[in-house]
Amino acid sequence: MISTAEAYARVLATAHPLPPETLPLAAAAGRILAEELAADRDFPPFDRVAMDGIAVAYAAWAGGQTVFPVAHAQFAGAPARPLPGPGVAVEVMTGAVLPPGADAVVRYEDITLDNQQATINIAPPARPGANIHAQATDRRRGDLLLPAGTRLTPAALAVAATVGAPEVRVTRLARVAVVSTGDELVDVAATPLPHQIRRSNAYAVQALLAPAGADVHLFHLPDDLPTLRQGLTNILAAGFDAVVLSGAVSKGRADHLPALLRALGVEEIFHEVNQRPGKPMWFGAWADGGPVVFGLPGNPVSTLLTAARYVRPWLLARQQPAAGAPGPTPAVLTAPVQFRPALAHLLPVAIAVDALGVRRATPVAVGGSGDLAGLLGADAFLELPAELTDFAPGTVWPAWPLS
């Protein structure tokens, strides 16, 4: 039985970069950029008017002139028209090209405009450039704006649009099969018999993995060994990057998966991790570039916590290999905890940030690995080390997110 750290390292060792694909910009939100995008011209590309008002020659204003005839108006999106002379103003709108010959803009609030004549009511500033967003102030042509590995947030998408990228190369989503197993499970829409329960684990895992960059496909297989064998054979050969199994990985008479996976050519990388919940977890990889296989325990709490601890970080590492392995965020325990078994304790908690910005973790009462409803109040879990049994309030421990 290996430690959580060793299990995590072995999982991440298989997280090879996903290949890229090309998408329309409008379909690329949230994806990971697989190319560099540089400025195709200066930002801004011209001296840009930053306030509605009038554009004037600074030397005339600083020389004492306060009344300027207004020659014409310069609107955003219109070609530049020069200042007719140093003693003449042009009415300008925010975003317009600064008229050549002008080097200061005076806001409407600071002038009196009457009968095509503007009177400036404030003193000139110390130097030219007032209310002008000068060309190349933000970026110069050729500057790297979005390096490969950037997540395409709304701001990043806007930058990509600005540099003229109607299509972008992004990391392909990982294709993931989430497979629940067990004869006791029925469809969500079914009415279960007294000895049955509805399938829930697959939906929890799908909701956890999809935002991390997974194209998730759901399956269910019964405990019947021939049917299980055929179903797994088909899924393993279907081109998935990962297969996430829920249930049948422990040592019960119906827990066929460890032996069956080995028989199907999936190399076992580890089986059993020194943790609770989730001790029976199995992990392996199919030869010849096939999928990795996560065998998660079937109890709902075990399934979700182990998926958050191992499967989601594997997905994130495949999306952004240059960013390094994603890890937990420290949080301060708010209540005493005792845990006697010599196992790492994955403790569900509710995270709150106090007025000083400190993340505080309050344990959530969960009635064992089957109490899925008990997780409703939890948004993370602390990983408490196997070497200790008593954990005092105020101590700091790694917290892994559950959403």
C-alpha positions in Angstrom: 0.0 0.0 0.0 1.4 3.3 -1.1 1.1 6.9 0.3 -1.1 9.5 -1.1 2.0 11.5 -2.3 3.4 8.4 -4.1 0.0 7.6 -5.7 -0.3 11.2 -6.9 3.2 11.2 -8.4 2.5 7.9 -10.2 -0.8 9.3 -11.6 0.8 12.6 -12.8 3.7 10.6 -14.4 1.1 9.5 -17.0 -0.3 13.0 -17.7 1.2 13.6 -21.1 0.2 16.7 -23.0 -2.9 16.5 -25.1 -2.7 17.2 -28.8 -4.1 20.5 -30.2 -7.1 21.3 -32.3 -8.3 24.4 -34.1 -11.6 26.0 -33.0 -13.5 29.2 -34.0 -12.8 31.9 -31.5 -16.4 32.0 -30.4 -16.2 28.3 -29.4 -12.9 28.5 -27.5 -14.0 30.0 -24.2 -12.3 28.3 -21.3 -9.9 26.2 -23.4 -6.1 26.2 -23.2 -4.2 28.0 -25.9 -1.8 25.8 -27.8 0.0 28.6 -29.7 1.5 32.0 -29.1 -0.5 35.1 -30.0 1.5 38.3 -30.6 0.4 41.9 -31.2 -0.1 42.4 -35.0 0.2 46.1 -34.6 0.7 48.7 -31.8 -1.7 48.9 -28.9 -3.4 51.4 -29.4 -2.5 51.5 -33.1 -2.8 55.3 -33.2 -2.8 58.3 -30.8 -6.3 57.8 -29.4 -8.6 60.4 -28.0 -9.4 59.3 -24.4 -12.2 61.9 -23.6 -15.0 63.6 -25.5 -14.1 67.3 -26.0 -11.8 69.3 -28.3 -8.4 68.7 -29.6 -6.0 71.6 -29.7 -2.3 72.4 -30.2 -0.8 72.5 -26.7 1.6 75.3 -27.6 -1.3 77.6 -28.5 -3.2 76.8 -25.2 0.0 77.1 -23.1 0.8 80.4 -24.9 -2.4 81.9 -23.5 -5.0 81.3 -26.1 -8.3 80.2 -24.5 -10.8 80.7 -27.3 -10.6 78.4 -30.3 -12.8 78.2 -33.4 -14.0 74.7 -34.0 -13.3 73.6 -37.5 -15.0 70.2 -37.7 -15.7 67.0 -35.7 -13.6 63.9 -35.5 -15.6 60.7 -34.7 -14.4 57.3 -33.7 -13.9 55.0 -36.7 -13.4 57.9 -39.1 -10.1 58.6 -41.0 -7.9 61.2 -39.4 -8.4 64.8 -40.5 -5.7 67.2 -39.4 -5.9 70.3 -37.3 -6.4 73.2 -39.8 -4.0 75.4 -37.9 -2.4 75.9 -34.5 -5.1 78.2 -33.3 -8.0 76.1 -34.3 -9.7 73.2 -32.4 -11.4 70.0 -33.6 -14.3 68.5 -31.7 -13.3 64.9 -30.9 -15.1 61.8 -29.5 -13.6 59.1 -27.3 -11.9 56.5 -29.4 -11.3 58.7 -32.4 -7.9 59.2 -34.0 -6.2 62.3 -32.6 -6.1 64.9 -35.4 -2.6 65.4 -36.7 -1.2 68.7 -35.4 -3.1 68.4 -32.1 -1.4 67.2 -28.9 -3.9 67.9 -26.2 -7.6 67.1 -25.6 -9.8 69.3 -23.3 -12.9 67.6 -21.9 -16.4 69.0 -22.6 -16.7 69.5 -18.9 -13.8 72.0 -19.0 -15.0 74.1 -22.0 -17.9 76.3 -23.0 -19.0 75.5 -26.6 -21.1 78.0 -28.4 -21.7 78.7 -32.1 -18.7 76.7 -33.2 -16.4 78.4 -30.8 -14.9 76.7 -27.7 -13.7 78.6 -24.6 -11.3 76.7 -22.4 -12.1 77.3 -18.7 -9.1 75.6 -17.1 -5.4 76.3 -17.1 -3.1 74.2 -19.3 -1.3 71.2 -17.8 2.4 71.2 -17.4 3.1 69.3 -20.6 1.3 68.1 -23.8 -0.6 64.8 -24.0 -3.7 65.5 -21.8 -6.5 63.0 -22.4 -4.6 61.2 -25.1 -3.9 57.4 -25.1 -0.6 57.5 -27.1 0.2 55.0 -29.8 2.0 51.8 -28.5 1.5 52.9 -24.9 0.1 49.4 -24.0 2.0 47.1 -26.3 4.2 47.3 -29.4 3.7 45.3 -32.6 5.3 41.9 -32.1 5.0 41.8 -28.4 3.8 38.4 -27.0 0.4 38.9 -25.6 -0.9 35.3 -25.0 1.7 32.6 -24.5 0.8 29.0 -25.1 -0.8 27.5 -22.0 -3.0 30.5 -21.4 -6.6 29.7 -20.4 -8.9 31.6 -22.7 -10.8 33.8 -20.2 -13.1 36.6 -21.4 -10.2 39.0 -21.4 -7.9 36.6 -23.2 -10.6 36.0 -25.9 -10.9 39.8 -26.3 -7.2 40.1 -26.9 -7.2 37.2 -29.4 -10.0 39.0 -31.3 -8.1 42.3 -31.2 -5.0 40.7 -32.9 -7.2 39.2 -35.6 -7.5 35.5 -34.6 -10.8 34.2 -35.9 -9.6 30.7 -35.1 -7.2 29.5 -32.4 -5.2 26.3 -31.7 -6.2 25.0 -28.3 -5.5 21.8 -26.3 -8.0 19.1 -27.2 -10.4 18.1 -24.4 -9.6 14.8 -22.8 -12.1 12.1 -23.8 -13.1 10.4 -20.5 -15.4 7.4 -20.0 -17.0 7.4 -16.6 -18.3 3.9 -15.8 -20.4 2.9 -12.9 -20.7 -0.8 -12.0 -23.0 -2.9 -9.9 -26.3 -4.8 -10.1 -27.7 -2.7 -7.3 -27.7 0.5 -9.4 -30.6 1.6 -11.6 -31.2 4.5 -13.9 -32.0 7.9 -12.4 -35.4 7.9 -14.0 -36.3 4.4 -12.6 -38.1 3.6 -9.4 -35.7 1.5 -7.4 -36.8 -1.7 -5.7 -36.1 -2.0 -1.9 -32.7 -3.6 -2.6 -31.7 -1.0 -5.3 -30.4 2.6 -5.5 -30.2 5.1 -8.3 -26.9 5.7 -10.1 -25.4 9.0 -8.8 -21.6 8.6 -8.8 -21.2 9.0 -12.5 -23.1 12.3 -12.5 -21.0 13.6 -9.6 -17.7 12.7 -11.4 -18.9 14.2 -14.7 -19.7 17.5 -13.0 -16.3 17.5 -11.3 -14.3 16.6 -14.5 -16.1 18.5 -17.3 -14.9 22.0 -16.1 -11.3 20.6 -15.8 -11.2 19.9 -19.5 -13.0 16.6 -20.0 -15.4 15.4 -22.7 -17.2 13.0 -20.4 -19.2 9.9 -21.6 -21.3 7.9 -19.1 -21.6 4.1 -19.1 -23.0 1.5 -16.7 -21.9 -2.1 -16.5 -23.4 -4.9 -14.3 -21.4 -7.3 -12.0 -21.9 -10.2 -14.4 -18.3 -11.1 -15.4 -18.8 -11.9 -19.1 -20.9 -8.8 -19.6 -18.4 -6.7 -17.6 -15.5 -8.1 -19.7 -17.2 -7.4 -23.0 -18.3 -3.9 -21.9 -14.8 -3.0 -20.7 -13.2 -4.4 -23.8 -15.3 -2.1 -25.9 -14.7 0.9 -23.8 -11.0 0.4 -23.6 -10.8 0.2 -27.4 -13.0 3.3 -28.0 -10.3 5.9 -28.1 -10.8 7.4 -24.6 -7.9 9.1 -22.9 -9.1 7.9 -19.5 -11.5 5.4 -18.1 -12.9 6.2 -14.6 -14.5 3.2 -13.0 -16.7 3.5 -9.9 -17.0 0.3 -7.8 -15.8 -3.3 -7.8 -12.2 -2.6 -7.0 -12.0 -3.9 -3.4 -11.7 -7.6 -2.3 -15.4 -8.7 -2.3 -16.6 -11.7 -4.4 -18.1 -9.4 -6.9 -15.1 -7.0 -7.1 -13.9 -8.4 -10.5 -12.2 -5.3 -11.8 -8.5 -5.5 -10.7 -8.1 -9.0 -12.1 -10.2 -8.3 -15.2 -8.3 -5.2 -16.0 -5.0 -7.0 -15.8 -6.4 -9.8 -18.0 -7.4 -7.2 -20.6 -3.9 -5.9 -20.8 -4.1 -2.9 -18.4 -0.9 -2.6 -16.5 -1.5 -2.1 -12.8 0.5 0.9 -11.5 -0.9 0.7 -8.0 -3.7 -0.9 -6.0 -4.6 0.5 -2.5 -3.6 3.9 -1.2 -2.9 4.7 2.5 -6.0 6.9 2.8 -9.6 6.9 4.1 -11.9 7.1 2.3 -10.7 5.6 -0.9 -8.2 3.0 0.3 -9.1 0.3 -2.4 -8.3 2.7 -5.3 -6.8 1.1 -8.4 -4.8 2.8 -11.1 -3.3 1.5 -14.3 -2.5 2.2 -18.0 -3.3 0.3 -21.1 -0.4 -0.5 -23.3 0.4 1.1 -26.7 -0.9 4.5 -25.9 -4.3 3.4 -24.7 -6.2 5.1 -21.9 -5.2 5.3 -18.2 -7.7 3.6 -15.9 -8.8 4.9 -12.5 -10.6 2.3 -10.4 -12.4 4.4 -7.7 -14.2 2.8 -4.8 -17.9 2.7 -5.3 -19.1 4.4 -2.1 -20.2 7.9 -3.1 -18.0 9.9 -0.8 -15.0 7.7 -1.7 -15.7 8.1 -5.4 -16.0 11.9 -5.3 -13.0 12.5 -3.0 -10.6 10.3 -4.9 -11.8 11.8 -8.2 -11.0 15.2 -6.8 -7.7 14.1 -5.3 -6.3 12.3 -8.4 -8.4 12.3 -11.6 -9.1 16.1 -11.8 -5.4 17.0 -11.2 -4.4 14.5 -13.9 -6.8 16.3 -16.3 -5.5 19.7 -15.5 -1.9 18.6 -15.8 -2.7 17.2 -19.3 -4.3 20.5 -20.3 -1.4 22.7 -19.0 1.7 20.7 -18.6 3.9 23.8 -18.4 2.0 25.0 -15.4 3.2 22.1 -13.3 1.1 19.8 -11.1 -1.9 21.4 -9.6 -1.9 21.2 -5.8 -4.0 22.0 -2.8 -4.4 25.4 -1.0 -3.6 25.7 2.7 -6.5 26.2 5.1 -6.7 26.6 8.9 -8.6 24.0 10.8 -11.3 25.5 13.0 -12.2 22.5 15.3 -10.3 19.6 16.9 -10.2 16.4 14.9 -9.1 12.9 16.1 -8.5 10.1 13.6 -6.9 7.0 15.0 -6.2 4.7 11.9 -2.7 5.1 10.5 -4.2 6.4 7.2 -4.2 9.8 5.6 -7.6 11.2 6.4 -9.5 13.0 3.6 -11.8 15.2 5.8 -14.7 17.1 4.1 -14.8 20.7 5.2 -16.5 24.0 4.5 -14.1 26.8 3.5 -14.7 30.4 4.6 -12.4 33.3 4.1 -12.2 35.6 7.1 -11.8 39.4 7.2 -8.0 39.0 7.0 -8.2 36.8 4.0 -7.4 33.6 5.9 -9.0 30.4 4.6 -10.7 28.6 7.4 -11.8 25.0 7.2 -14.7 23.7 9.3 -15.3 19.9 9.4 -18.6 18.8 7.8 -20.3 15.8 9.5 -20.5 13.0 7.0 -22.0 9.7 8.1 -19.4 7.4 6.4 -18.5 6.8 2.8 -22.1 6.2 1.7 -23.4 9.5 3.0 -23.4 11.5 -0.3 -26.0 14.0 1.1 -23.5 14.8 3.9 -21.2 16.3 1.3 -23.7 19.0 0.5 -22.2 21.4 3.0 -18.6 20.7 1.9 -16.7 22.5 -0.8 -13.2 21.0 -0.1 -11.5 18.3 1.9 -8.4 18.5 4.1 -5.7 15.9 3.7 -4.6 15.0 7.2 -1.3 13.0 7.4 -1.3 9.3 8.5 1.5 10.0 11.0 -0.7 12.0 13.4 -3.9 11.2 15.3 -4.9 14.5 16.8 -5.3 17.7 14.8 -5.7 20.9 16.8 -7.7 24.1 15.8 -5.4 26.7 14.3 -3.2 24.1 12.5 -2.8 24.5 8.8 -3.4 21.6 6.3 -3.7 21.2 2.5 -7.2 21.6 1.2 -8.3 20.1 -2.1 -11.4 21.7 -3.8 -14.6 19.6 -4.4 -16.1 22.0 -7.0 
